[in-house]
Amino acid sequence: MKRRTLPALLLPLALLLAACGGGASSTGSGGSTDGKGSVTLDVGDQKGGYEAILRASGELDDLDYRVKWSTFTSGPPLLEAV
């Protein structure tokens, strides 16, 4: 019984470390954002509520990234897209 305990504990730890390691390399200049909108953030919204609020408040102006909005009519399609 004890022979299986150690591998059962080490396997999830090894998977966690492998998942956190990633394969992305940084150029050393602050990541991959160049300030010209080369990064796109995909945002799902229901009926444009948050998008309208953010646009009205001016929070979407002068961002270092682009925002791509996807509007959904209800929660289930939104969750399915995730």
C-alpha positions as a Markdown table, in Angstrom:
| # | Residue | x | y | z |
|---|---|---|---|---|
| 1 | Met | 0.0 | 0.0 | 0.0 |
| 2 | Lys | 2.8 | 2.4 | 0.8 |
| 3 | Arg | 4.5 | 1.8 | -2.5 |
| 4 | Arg | 1.6 | 3.5 | -4.3 |
| 5 | Thr | 1.4 | 6.5 | -2.0 |
| 6 | Leu | 4.6 | 8.2 | -3.0 |
| 7 | Pro | 3.9 | 8.0 | -6.8 |
| 8 | Ala | 0.3 | 9.1 | -6.2 |
| 9 | Leu | 1.6 | 12.2 | -4.5 |
| 10 | Leu | 4.5 | 12.9 | -6.9 |
| 11 | Leu | 2.5 | 12.5 | -10.1 |
| 12 | Pro | 0.2 | 15.5 | -9.5 |
| 13 | Leu | 3.1 | 17.6 | -8.3 |
| 14 | Ala | 5.1 | 16.7 | -11.4 |
| 15 | Leu | 2.1 | 17.6 | -13.7 |
| 16 | Leu | 1.7 | 20.9 | -11.9 |
| 17 | Leu | 5.3 | 21.8 | -12.3 |
| 18 | Ala | 5.2 | 20.8 | -16.0 |
| 19 | Ala | 2.1 | 22.9 | -16.6 |
| 20 | Cys | 3.6 | 25.9 | -14.9 |
| 21 | Gly | 6.9 | 25.7 | -16.7 |
| 22 | Gly | 5.4 | 26.6 | -20.1 |
| 23 | Gly | 7.5 | 27.1 | -23.2 |
| 24 | Ala | 7.3 | 30.9 | -23.7 |
| 25 | Ser | 10.5 | 32.8 | -23.7 |
| 26 | Ser | 10.7 | 36.5 | -22.9 |
| 27 | Thr | 12.8 | 38.8 | -24.9 |
| 28 | Gly | 13.8 | 40.7 | -21.7 |
| 29 | Ser | 12.1 | 43.9 | -22.8 |
| 30 | Gly | 8.9 | 43.5 | -20.8 |
| 31 | Gly | 7.2 | 40.6 | -22.6 |
| 32 | Ser | 5.5 | 40.4 | -26.0 |
| 33 | Thr | 3.5 | 43.7 | -25.9 |
| 34 | Asp | 5.0 | 46.3 | -28.1 |
| 35 | Gly | 2.5 | 49.0 | -27.3 |
| 36 | Lys | 1.0 | 48.9 | -30.8 |
| 37 | Gly | -1.8 | 46.4 | -30.1 |
| 38 | Ser | 0.0 | 43.2 | -31.1 |
| 39 | Val | -1.9 | 41.4 | -28.2 |
| 40 | Thr | -5.6 | 40.8 | -28.5 |
| 41 | Leu | -7.9 | 40.2 | -25.5 |
| 42 | Asp | -11.0 | 38.2 | -26.4 |
| 43 | Val | -13.9 | 39.2 | -24.1 |
| 44 | Gly | -17.3 | 37.5 | -24.0 |
| 45 | Asp | -20.2 | 39.7 | -22.9 |
| 46 | Gln | -24.0 | 39.3 | -22.6 |
| 47 | Lys | -25.9 | 41.8 | -24.7 |
| 48 | Gly | -23.0 | 44.3 | -24.7 |
| 49 | Gly | -23.6 | 45.5 | -21.1 |
| 50 | Tyr | -19.9 | 45.7 | -19.9 |
| 51 | Glu | -18.7 | 46.9 | -23.3 |
| 52 | Ala | -21.1 | 49.9 | -23.2 |
| 53 | Ile | -20.2 | 50.8 | -19.7 |
| 54 | Leu | -16.4 | 50.6 | -20.4 |
| 55 | Arg | -16.8 | 52.6 | -23.7 |
| 56 | Ala | -18.9 | 55.3 | -21.9 |
| 57 | Ser | -16.4 | 55.6 | -19.1 |
| 58 | Gly | -13.4 | 55.9 | -21.5 |
| 59 | Glu | -11.6 | 52.9 | -20.0 |
| 60 | Leu | -11.1 | 51.3 | -23.5 |
| 61 | Asp | -9.1 | 54.3 | -24.8 |
| 62 | Asp | -5.3 | 54.2 | -25.0 |
| 63 | Leu | -4.9 | 50.5 | -24.2 |
| 64 | Asp | -1.6 | 48.7 | -25.0 |
| 65 | Tyr | -3.7 | 45.8 | -26.5 |
| 66 | Arg | -6.7 | 45.3 | -28.7 |
| 67 | Val | -10.1 | 44.1 | -27.3 |
| 68 | Lys | -12.2 | 41.7 | -29.4 |
| 69 | Trp | -15.8 | 41.6 | -28.1 |
| 70 | Ser | -18.1 | 38.6 | -28.6 |
| 71 | Thr | -21.7 | 39.3 | -27.7 |
| 72 | Phe | -23.8 | 36.4 | -26.4 |
| 73 | Thr | -27.6 | 36.4 | -25.8 |
| 74 | Ser | -27.5 | 34.4 | -22.6 |
| 75 | Gly | -25.2 | 32.5 | -20.2 |
| 76 | Pro | -25.2 | 29.0 | -21.6 |
| 77 | Pro | -23.7 | 30.0 | -25.0 |
| 78 | Leu | -21.2 | 32.1 | -23.2 |
| 79 | Leu | -20.1 | 29.2 | -21.0 |
| 80 | Glu | -20.0 | 26.9 | -24.0 |
| 81 | Ala | -17.6 | 29.3 | -25.8 |
| 82 | Val | -15.2 | 29.2 | -22.8 |
